[in-house]
């Protein structure tokens, strides 16, 4: 069992920045690829960013590429999402998720929600125009 807790959400003006954090506890953090997803009002959950077990690979949605950066600190059991140049369309609840990966798939990163085994409760990000 892995418990994930997001933090760092809030209200920000367009063009501003936020850094989201996701703290993990339970199983060995380094055994999991980590991802960020978001769900805006009236919309389906969508992929945002993901990072492999040892940060060897990252993947981003086209809508956030060049603006968002995902990183992780395995010593702190924490994954981050640095969000710059925020836009109103970034408004959503942001969720972190953990995807177990064996030693044979340490570099794998997926954007498919069903690949992820554990999910946090989410943190709200609101961007005003």
C-alpha positions in Angstrom: 0.0 0.0 0.0 1.2 3.5 -0.9 -0.3 6.7 0.5 0.1 9.8 -1.6 -0.6 13.3 -0.4 -0.5 16.3 -2.7 0.1 19.9 -1.6 1.0 23.3 -3.0 -2.2 24.1 -4.9 -3.9 27.5 -4.7 -5.1 30.5 -6.6 -2.7 32.3 -8.9 -3.0 34.9 -11.6 -2.3 34.0 -15.3 1.4 34.0 -16.0 2.3 33.0 -12.4 3.9 29.9 -11.0 3.1 27.1 -8.5 5.0 24.1 -7.3 3.0 21.0 -6.4 4.4 18.4 -4.1 3.4 14.8 -3.6 4.7 13.0 -0.5 4.6 9.2 -0.6 4.6 6.7 2.3 4.3 3.0 2.7 6.2 1.0 0.0 9.6 1.8 -1.4 9.2 5.0 -3.4 12.0 4.2 -5.8 10.1 1.2 -7.2 7.4 3.4 -8.7 7.2 5.6 -11.8 5.3 8.7 -10.8 2.7 10.7 -12.7 0.6 13.9 -12.5 -3.0 14.0 -13.8 -5.6 16.7 -13.6 -9.3 17.0 -13.9 -11.0 20.3 -14.7 -14.7 21.0 -14.0 -16.9 19.2 -16.5 -14.0 17.5 -18.1 -12.4 14.0 -18.0 -9.2 13.3 -16.2 -6.1 13.9 -18.4 -2.5 13.2 -18.3 -0.1 16.0 -17.4 3.4 14.6 -16.7 5.3 11.5 -15.6 8.8 10.5 -14.5 10.5 7.1 -14.4 11.8 5.4 -11.3 15.3 7.0 -11.4 14.4 10.2 -13.4 16.0 8.7 -16.5 12.9 9.5 -18.6 10.1 12.1 -18.5 6.9 12.6 -20.5 4.6 15.6 -20.8 1.3 16.4 -22.3 1.5 18.7 -25.3 -0.6 21.3 -23.5 2.0 21.8 -20.8 5.3 21.0 -22.5 7.8 23.8 -22.0 5.8 25.2 -19.1 5.7 22.4 -16.6 8.6 20.3 -15.1 8.3 17.1 -13.2 11.0 16.0 -10.9 11.5 13.6 -8.0 13.7 13.2 -4.9 13.7 9.5 -4.0 15.6 10.3 -0.7 12.6 12.4 0.3 9.9 10.2 -1.2 8.5 13.2 -3.0 7.6 14.1 -6.6 7.2 17.7 -7.7 5.4 19.5 -10.5 6.8 22.9 -11.2 4.2 24.9 -13.1 5.2 28.1 -14.9 3.4 30.5 -17.1 0.1 29.3 -15.8 -3.0 29.8 -17.9 -6.7 29.8 -17.0 -7.2 26.5 -18.8 -4.7 24.9 -16.3 -7.4 25.3 -13.6 -8.2 21.8 -12.3 -7.7 19.4 -9.4 -4.3 17.9 -9.8 -3.6 14.3 -8.7 -0.3 12.4 -8.3 -0.2 8.7 -9.0 2.3 5.8 -8.5 3.0 3.1 -11.1 4.8 0.1 -9.8 7.8 -0.9 -12.1 10.0 -3.9 -11.7 13.8 -4.0 -12.3 13.2 -4.9 -15.9 11.1 -1.7 -16.6 12.9 0.9 -14.6 12.8 3.4 -17.6 9.2 3.0 -18.4 6.9 6.0 -18.3 3.2 5.8 -19.3 0.4 8.3 -19.7 -2.4 5.8 -19.2 -4.3 6.2 -15.9 -5.0 2.5 -15.7 -1.3 1.8 -15.5 -1.1 3.6 -12.1 -1.7 1.6 -8.9 -2.2 4.4 -6.3 -3.6 7.8 -6.3 -3.6 10.9 -4.1 -6.7 12.9 -3.1 -5.8 15.8 -5.2 -5.0 19.5 -4.8 -6.9 22.4 -6.3 -5.2 24.8 -8.7 -7.1 27.8 -9.9 -5.7 30.3 -12.4 -7.5 33.7 -12.9 -7.3 35.7 -16.0 
